[in-house]
Amino acid sequence: MAFRFFPQIKITRAIFARCRQRPQSRPCHFSQCTKPMPSLILEDGTPNRLHRKLLASRIAESTGLIRIATAYVTERQLLRAATEREIRLLTSLAPMDVASGATSLESLYALIKSGVRCRVLPARPRLHAKVYIFGNSSAAITSANLTSNGLDSNIEVGVETSAGDVTNLVMWFDRLWALGSPVTVEQIAELQRETSALRREFTKLKQRVKSKPKTNRTSKQETVLSDSLQELFDTATRFFVCNTDRRQGDRTPTGGYVLEEEMHNRGFATAWEDFKFPSHMEMVEPGNAIFMFAKGIGIIGVGVAEGSLQRLNSNQRGRLTQVHDTVEWRVPVRWLAWTDSIGAFQWKSPYFTFWDVSESQYDQFRTDVMAHFLDDK
């Protein structure tokens, strides 16, 4: 009977011996191992978003090359703080991902124009990893893509790691980077043209799905799973519409509008001309909702104001554009949803530049905008 314990003793001693032989930088279950445990990045669906805060902090603190592997890309603002750094973005560009809006060609175009080096892997095997590597000091491995949904609304989970793990991740990334094909702004423009018909068909399909009756969810579920966009509609005390000023400025190679793209990329709702009701813009406070309106199209973006009105004279640095020789009126905004003309909430309105739509007469309009963009998420 006593011999039954011998195998267990041998196994325990073997495990202990191997643990003592491990370098101290490797994880183990005994007290003499000192490597810090990876820290968790846990999202629970509430507005207290951890991914964006942590990634922005690491971008600001770290030095050296930034490497990002992500299946989808729609986010542009996170990397603004690293414009002087080398950034390598590894992604995929499947036509259906573009058609569905999972990846935004406008966002990729803006990132490449800002200096981000982008490469695409072959369709098979498919890239599904989401990894953010900051120099040789730290890295985050997560379920969150480089998208506004991943950083601002989805329930995501990740871990941040450092030391030896980062070295292994850098080697993994660089091997895949060598296999990837460089992406240029010219290729993005061509892909935009090639997928335009597919995007229209996908939008029609989404509209048909929206028209079908939906199963009811309990109010408890809706409360627990509310995201940043839902929270904005629930808590904002004032709502404003800003015109994107498509009449002015140059067009981008992907068919977009330069000033409109600048407002999105840099996070502002902006006016450059003398306009009616400037007092409306002066009323904006942090937490208010901002709708971005494209004339002849409708609402293409929804965001939350992060500050009050700023005024920049024509000779001041930091303006979004020098096309207008006027005061630049602008409000800092974090955009929570943004789409192109195909996915816009169709709406016609009289001419205006910045308009307060907080009163009861606009209740149905706000409800319809909310339903449109929440359904798309």
C-alpha positions as a printed NumPy array, in Angstrom:
array([[  0.   ,   0.   ,   0.   ],
       [  2.85 ,   2.383,   0.813],
       [  4.208,   2.11 ,  -2.732],
       [  1.163,   3.971,  -4.007],
       [  2.618,   7.214,  -2.66 ],
       [  6.025,   6.882,  -4.322],
       [  4.998,   8.054,  -7.839],
       [  3.374,  11.165,  -6.342],
       [  6.533,  11.938,  -4.313],
       [  8.724,  11.53 ,  -7.418],
       [  6.47 ,  13.835,  -9.449],
       [  6.42 ,  16.491,  -6.725],
       [ 10.216,  16.404,  -6.383],
       [ 10.621,  16.607, -10.152],
       [  8.362,  19.646, -10.398],
       [ 10.211,  21.343,  -7.537],
       [ 13.58 ,  20.619,  -9.143],
       [ 12.517,  22.005, -12.504],
       [ 11.111,  25.111, -10.862],
       [ 14.412,  25.772,  -9.057],
       [ 16.256,  25.457, -12.362],
       [ 14.055,  28.032, -14.147],
       [ 15.39 ,  31.547, -14.689],
       [ 13.816,  33.928, -12.22 ],
       [ 12.202,  35.866, -15.101],
       [  9.943,  32.892, -15.89 ],
       [  6.648,  32.385, -14.054],
       [  6.305,  29.629, -11.476],
       [  4.232,  28.717,  -8.445],
       [  6.902,  29.008,  -5.777],
       [  7.751,  32.06 ,  -3.719],
       [ 11.308,  32.459,  -5.023],
       [  9.996,  33.316,  -8.544],
       [  9.634,  37.104,  -8.759],
       [  8.4  ,  37.902, -12.268],
       [  5.335,  40.212, -12.02 ],
       [  2.096,  38.595, -13.086],
       [  0.401,  39.99 , -16.224],
       [ -2.238,  42.606, -15.394],
       [ -5.77 ,  42.074, -16.664],
       [ -7.695,  44.573, -18.783],
       [-11.349,  43.835, -18.075],
       [-14.254,  45.662, -19.694],
       [-17.755,  45.148, -18.3  ],
       [-19.841,  47.212, -20.717],
       [-19.882,  50.366, -18.579],
       [-18.531,  53.755, -19.762],
       [-15.366,  53.324, -17.656],
       [-13.256,  52.102, -20.57 ],
       [ -9.874,  50.633, -19.654],
       [ -8.46 ,  49.62 , -23.039],
       [ -8.304,  53.109, -24.523],
       [ -6.831,  54.598, -21.339],
       [ -4.14 ,  51.937, -21.006],
       [ -3.133,  51.924, -24.676],
       [ -2.996,  55.724, -24.815],
       [ -0.861,  55.758, -21.675],
       [  1.603,  53.2  , -23.046],
       [  1.879,  55.061, -26.343],
       [  2.748,  58.253, -24.459],
       [  5.187,  56.611, -22.004],
       [  7.061,  54.107, -24.144],
       [  9.947,  54.708, -26.509],
       [ 10.898,  52.92 , -29.677],
       [  8.857,  51.213, -32.338],
       [  5.123,  50.652, -31.877],
       [  3.832,  47.408, -33.416],
       [  0.119,  46.696, -33.773],
       [ -1.513,  43.555, -35.16 ],
       [ -5.284,  43.796, -35.554],
       [ -7.867,  42.097, -37.733],
       [ -9.978,  45.243, -38.176],
       [ -9.293,  48.983, -38.2  ],
       [-11.713,  51.889, -37.767],
       [ -9.983,  53.861, -34.979],
       [ -7.768,  56.842, -35.842],
       [ -7.494,  59.067, -32.774],
       [ -5.56 ,  56.679, -30.494],
       [ -2.362,  57.001, -32.522],
       [ -2.418,  60.794, -32.824],
       [ -0.076,  61.144, -29.827],
       [  2.593,  59.077, -31.59 ],
       [  2.94 ,  61.055, -34.815],
       [  6.714,  61.399, -34.327],
       [  7.195,  57.671, -33.711],
       [  7.517,  54.771, -36.127],
       [  4.32 ,  52.747, -36.084],
       [  3.837,  49.442, -37.894],
       [  0.275,  48.286, -38.421],
       [ -0.355,  44.693, -39.531],
       [ -3.909,  43.9  , -40.587],
       [ -6.096,  42.111, -43.154],
       [ -8.212,  43.6  , -45.929],
       [-10.831,  41.042, -46.894],
       [-13.452,  42.611, -49.208],
       [-16.329,  41.563, -46.945],
       [-14.633,  43.197, -43.948],
       [-14.547,  46.444, -45.905],
       [-18.121,  46.04 , -47.18 ],
       [-19.503,  45.355, -43.701],
       [-17.672,  48.294, -42.152],
       [-15.55 ,  46.071, -39.902],
       [-12.551,  47.853, -41.436],
       [-12.75 ,  51.467, -42.587],
       [-10.736,  52.349, -45.671],
       [-11.039,  56.013, -44.718],
       [ -9.396,  55.254, -41.375],
       [ -6.587,  53.26 , -42.995],
       [ -6.043,  56.04 , -45.503],
       [ -5.815,  58.639, -42.712],
       [ -3.377,  56.516, -40.691],
       [ -1.097,  55.885, -43.664],
       [ -1.163,  59.574, -44.57 ],
       [ -0.127,  60.426, -41.005],
       [  2.962,  58.22 , -41.348],
       [  1.809,  54.816, -40.093],
       [  3.411,  51.965, -42.065],
       [  0.771,  49.398, -42.948],
       [  1.089,  45.864, -44.269],
       [ -1.549,  43.27 , -45.107],
       [ -1.267,  39.516, -44.684],
       [ -2.674,  36.994, -47.18 ],
       [ -6.304,  35.976, -46.765],
       [ -5.331,  32.48 , -45.561],
       [ -4.46 ,  31.738, -42.868],
       [ -6.457,  34.681, -41.59 ],
       [ -5.011,  37.194, -39.138],
       [ -7.223,  37.203, -36.048],
       [ -4.758,  38.384, -33.391],
       [ -5.03 ,  41.703, -31.533],
       [ -1.623,  42.629, -30.152],
       [ -0.193,  46.028, -29.206],
       [  3.583,  46.155, -28.594],
       [  5.268,  49.275, -27.212],
       [  9.002,  49.271, -27.891],
       [ 10.599,  46.461, -25.906],
       [  9.003,  47.366, -22.598],
       [  5.384,  46.249, -22.619],
       [  2.631,  44.707, -24.72 ],
       [ -1.1  ,  44.104, -24.563],
       [ -2.727,  40.944, -25.902],
       [ -6.467,  41.424, -26.087],
       [ -9.734,  40.663, -27.803],
       [-10.075,  44.354, -28.784],
       [ -9.361,  45.31 , -32.391],
       [ -8.146,  48.794, -33.298],
       [-11.759,  49.928, -33.731],
       [-14.024,  52.408, -32.005],
       [-16.262,  49.531, -30.901],
       [-13.334,  47.583, -29.475],
       [-11.979,  50.544, -27.523],
       [-15.207,  52.345, -26.605],
       [-18.118,  49.933, -26.284],
       [-17.56 ,  46.171, -26.638],
       [-17.056,  43.878, -23.661],
       [-13.38 ,  43.016, -24.158],
       [-10.717,  41.235, -22.113],
       [ -6.956,  41.518, -22.389],
       [ -3.694,  41.177, -20.491],
       [ -0.675,  43.437, -20.333],
       [  2.691,  41.736, -20.129],
       [  6.353,  42.733, -20.144],
       [  9.984,  41.506, -20.043],
       [ 10.676,  38.198, -21.833],
       [  7.174,  37.909, -23.218],
       [  7.632,  41.163, -25.126],
       [ 10.776,  39.821, -26.793],
       [  8.862,  36.77 , -27.995],
       [  5.983,  38.924, -29.234],
       [  8.36 ,  41.202, -31.152],
       [  9.912,  38.156, -32.864],
       [  6.43 ,  36.828, -33.708],
       [  5.305,  40.184, -35.106],
       [  8.458,  40.764, -37.152],
       [  8.169,  37.335, -38.782],
       [  4.618,  38.12 , -39.896],
       [  5.585,  41.652, -40.908],
       [  8.168,  40.222, -43.304],
       [  5.409,  38.143, -44.936],
       [  3.024,  41.063, -45.351],
       [  2.5  ,  43.265, -48.399],
       [  2.884,  47.054, -47.999],
       [ -0.294,  49.116, -48.43 ],
       [ -0.261,  52.556, -50.064],
       [ -2.855,  55.314, -50.212],
       [ -3.227,  54.582, -53.94 ],
       [ -4.139,  50.963, -53.193],
       [ -6.65 ,  52.103, -50.574],
       [ -8.316,  54.386, -53.144],
       [ -8.495,  51.528, -55.657],
       [ -9.987,  49.146, -53.098],
       [-12.558,  51.799, -52.213],
       [-13.714,  51.848, -55.821],
       [-13.668,  48.055, -56.138],
       [-15.827,  47.491, -53.053],
       [-18.33 ,  50.334, -53.52 ],
       [-21.007,  48.086, -55.053],
       [-20.46 ,  45.436, -52.38 ],
       [-20.816,  48.055, -49.632],
       [-24.105,  49.278, -51.093],
       [-25.476,  45.739, -51.194],
       [-24.41 ,  45.113, -47.608],
       [-26.094,  48.351, -46.473],
       [-29.342,  47.309, -48.167],
       [-29.15 ,  43.972, -46.379],
       [-28.686,  45.677, -43.005],
       [-31.667,  47.915, -43.685],
       [-33.839,  44.88 , -44.471],
       [-32.72 ,  43.216, -41.248],
       [-33.563,  46.36 , -39.269],
       [-37.094,  46.354, -40.625],
       [-37.792,  42.919, -39.132],
       [-39.354,  42.651, -35.645],
       [-36.757,  42.258, -32.916],
       [-36.9  ,  39.991, -29.934],
       [-37.471,  41.81 , -26.669],
       [-34.674,  42.005, -24.143],
       [-35.193,  42.702, -20.494],
       [-34.45 ,  46.185, -19.208],
       [-31.903,  44.616, -16.857],
       [-29.935,  43.252, -19.816],
       [-30.014,  46.591, -21.581],
       [-28.758,  48.358, -18.47 ],
       [-25.904,  45.929, -17.877],
       [-24.794,  45.897, -21.503],
       [-25.156,  49.65 , -22.179],
       [-22.138,  51.024, -24.035],
       [-20.695,  54.506, -24.476],
       [-23.05 ,  55.44 , -27.311],
       [-26.125,  54.331, -25.385],
       [-24.823,  56.116, -22.306],
       [-24.448,  59.328, -24.305],
       [-28.079,  59.279, -25.448],
       [-29.231,  58.457, -21.914],
       [-27.266,  61.144, -20.083],
       [-26.599,  64.055, -22.48 ],
       [-28.475,  67.209, -21.485],
       [-28.025,  68.982, -24.808],
       [-27.702,  67.844, -28.43 ],
       [-26.123,  69.744, -31.333],
       [-25.714,  69.231, -35.083],
       [-22.515,  70.384, -36.824],
       [-22.264,  70.759, -40.61 ],
       [-19.208,  69.043, -42.122],
       [-18.755,  71.869, -44.667],
       [-18.487,  69.57 , -47.69 ],
       [-18.788,  72.591, -50.001],
       [-15.261,  73.696, -49.095],
       [-11.811,  72.135, -49.4  ],
       [-10.275,  69.295, -51.389],
       [-11.379,  65.698, -51.852],
       [ -9.352,  62.711, -50.664],
       [ -8.259,  59.902, -53.045],
       [-10.86 ,  57.629, -51.435],
       [-13.662,  60.05 , -52.343],
       [-13.934,  61.646, -48.909],
       [-13.752,  65.284, -47.925],
       [-10.538,  66.687, -46.471],
       [-12.082,  69.019, -43.865],
       [-14.574,  66.366, -42.807],
       [-11.769,  63.838, -42.395],
       [ -9.709,  66.344, -40.398],
       [-12.608,  66.887, -37.978],
       [-12.874,  63.155, -37.474],
       [ -9.158,  62.393, -37.29 ],
       [ -8.294,  65.171, -34.878],
       [-11.521,  65.012, -32.856],
       [-13.343,  68.316, -33.42 ],
       [-16.67 ,  69.759, -34.526],
       [-15.617,  72.884, -36.401],
       [-16.898,  75.981, -38.2  ],
       [-14.797,  78.45 , -40.217],
       [-17.23 ,  81.002, -41.591],
       [-19.556,  83.634, -40.232],
       [-22.687,  81.679, -39.411],
       [-26.077,  82.071, -37.84 ],
       [-26.553,  81.345, -34.175],
       [-22.923,  81.216, -32.976],
       [-24.426,  81.315, -29.478],
       [-25.421,  77.668, -29.984],
       [-21.753,  76.681, -30.227],
       [-20.972,  78.754, -27.158],
       [-23.473,  76.699, -25.144],
       [-21.651,  73.371, -25.651],
       [-20.394,  71.754, -22.45 ],
       [-18.465,  68.515, -21.835],
       [-20.814,  65.539, -22.034],
       [-23.138,  67.069, -24.646],
       [-23.932,  65.056, -27.767],
       [-22.661,  66.199, -31.177],
       [-24.155,  64.937, -34.454],
       [-22.069,  65.396, -37.607],
       [-24.229,  66.328, -40.609],
       [-23.16 ,  65.985, -44.272],
       [-25.274,  68.22 , -46.509],
       [-27.442,  66.238, -48.905],
       [-26.655,  62.998, -47.056],
       [-27.598,  63.076, -43.382],
       [-25.971,  62.252, -40.048],
       [-22.649,  60.444, -40.503],
       [-21.193,  60.704, -36.983],
       [-22.108,  60.862, -33.309],
       [-19.75 ,  61.978, -30.559],
       [-19.483,  63.366, -27.062],
       [-18.103,  66.848, -26.404],
       [-14.906,  66.736, -24.346],
       [-14.585,  70.469, -23.797],
       [-16.062,  73.88 , -24.489],
       [-15.739,  76.219, -27.462],
       [-12.25 ,  77.123, -28.695],
       [-11.498,  80.045, -31.053],
       [ -8.338,  80.155, -33.189],
       [ -7.497,  83.181, -35.308],
       [ -6.377,  82.763, -38.915],
       [ -2.696,  83.055, -37.998],
       [ -2.709,  80.715, -35.008],
       [ -0.964,  77.354, -35.076],
       [ -2.869,  74.133, -34.556],
       [ -5.805,  74.969, -36.814],
       [ -7.411,  72.154, -38.793],
       [ -6.983,  74.123, -42.01 ],
       [ -5.722,  77.389, -43.443],
       [ -8.204,  77.286, -46.338],
       [-10.511,  79.689, -44.503],
       [ -9.092,  83.088, -43.629],
       [-11.498,  83.396, -40.702],
       [-11.73 ,  82.493, -37.046],
       [-11.83 ,  78.724, -36.515],
       [-14.616,  77.858, -34.092],
       [-14.303,  74.343, -32.723],
       [-15.36 ,  71.992, -29.946],
       [-13.217,  68.973, -28.984],
       [-15.197,  65.771, -29.569],
       [-14.609,  62.068, -29.024],
       [-16.399,  60.394, -31.898],
       [-18.249,  57.244, -30.826],
       [-19.702,  56.35 , -34.232],
       [-18.715,  57.382, -37.752],
       [-19.783,  56.106, -41.148],
       [-19.644,  57.042, -44.819],
       [-22.507,  58.259, -47.002],
       [-23.813,  54.743, -47.553],
       [-24.333,  54.048, -43.848],
       [-25.544,  57.543, -42.889],
       [-28.828,  58.327, -41.177],
       [-30.65 ,  59.986, -44.044],
       [-31.949,  63.394, -43.052],
       [-32.669,  66.672, -44.812],
       [-32.467,  69.971, -43.003],
       [-32.372,  73.668, -43.781],
       [-28.923,  75.196, -44.197],
       [-27.042,  75.751, -40.963],
       [-23.516,  75.394, -39.591],
       [-24.123,  74.552, -35.924],
       [-27.581,  73.982, -34.495],
       [-29.094,  73.157, -31.092],
       [-31.528,  70.229, -31.38 ],
       [-32.189,  69.742, -27.672],
       [-35.789,  70.993, -27.593],
       [-38.858,  68.744, -27.584],
       [-39.627,  69.465, -31.232],
       [-36.532,  67.38 , -32.095],
       [-37.401,  64.423, -29.85 ],
       [-38.294,  62.118, -32.74 ],
       [-35.195,  63.136, -34.685],
       [-32.913,  62.287, -31.752],
       [-34.723,  58.989, -31.2  ],
       [-34.336,  58.021, -34.855],
       [-30.621,  58.904, -34.878],
       [-30.093,  56.861, -31.722],
       [-31.919,  53.837, -33.161],
       [-29.952,  54.039, -36.409],
       [-26.482,  54.121, -34.866],
       [-27.179,  51.731, -31.993],
       [-28.578,  49.166, -34.446],
       [-25.419,  49.488, -36.529],
       [-23.269,  48.63 , -33.502]])
